[in-house]
Amino acid sequence: MEEKIKNLISEIRPMIQSHGGDVEYVALSAQTVQLRLSGACAHCPGAVMTLKHGIEAQLREVIDPNLTVERVD
């Protein structure tokens, strides 16, 4: 499952990078995917929306409906 998550994050990264930010896979702990945001996304008030309604929604749809995303620094 971890490799599938990494691949999906790689597909999402260009969209986030086009907005001046970046996302990095950190770890998978149980059903929680830990991600690090950087660049413009690091302090953006909309970052929670990107994580939950963007990345988490895609991970749940494509890989496992029980996955959750957690932001780490």
C-alpha positions in Angstrom: 0.0 0.0 0.0 2.8 2.4 0.8 4.2 2.2 -2.8 0.7 3.0 -4.2 0.4 6.0 -1.8 3.9 7.3 -2.9 2.9 6.9 -6.6 -0.3 8.9 -6.1 1.5 11.6 -4.2 3.9 11.8 -7.2 1.0 12.3 -9.5 -0.5 15.1 -7.3 2.8 17.0 -6.7 2.9 18.8 -10.1 -0.5 20.5 -9.3 0.7 21.6 -5.9 4.1 22.7 -7.3 2.3 24.8 -9.9 0.9 26.9 -7.0 4.3 27.5 -5.5 4.1 24.7 -2.9 5.1 21.1 -2.5 4.0 17.9 -0.8 6.3 15.2 0.5 5.4 11.7 1.7 6.8 11.1 5.2 5.3 7.9 6.5 2.3 5.5 6.8 1.3 4.7 10.3 -1.7 2.3 10.5 -4.2 4.0 8.3 -2.7 7.5 8.6 -0.6 9.0 5.8 1.8 11.6 7.1 2.7 14.4 4.7 4.9 17.5 4.8 3.9 20.6 3.0 6.5 23.2 2.0 6.8 26.3 -0.1 3.7 28.4 -0.4 1.6 25.5 1.1 3.6 25.6 4.3 1.7 28.6 5.7 -1.3 28.8 3.4 -4.7 28.9 5.3 -6.1 26.7 2.5 -3.6 23.9 3.2 -6.1 22.0 5.3 -8.5 22.0 2.3 -5.8 20.7 0.1 -4.9 17.9 2.4 -8.4 16.8 3.4 -10.6 17.6 0.3 -7.8 17.1 -2.2 -5.2 14.6 -1.3 -7.1 12.6 1.3 -10.1 12.3 -0.9 -8.0 10.9 -3.8 -6.2 8.5 -1.5 -9.5 7.2 -0.2 -11.0 6.9 -3.7 -8.1 5.2 -5.4 -6.3 3.2 -2.6 -8.3 2.7 0.6 -11.5 4.4 1.9 -10.1 4.2 5.5 -7.0 6.3 4.9 -6.6 9.6 6.6 -4.0 12.3 6.0 -2.1 14.1 8.7 0.2 17.1 8.3 3.6 16.9 9.9 6.4 19.5 10.1 
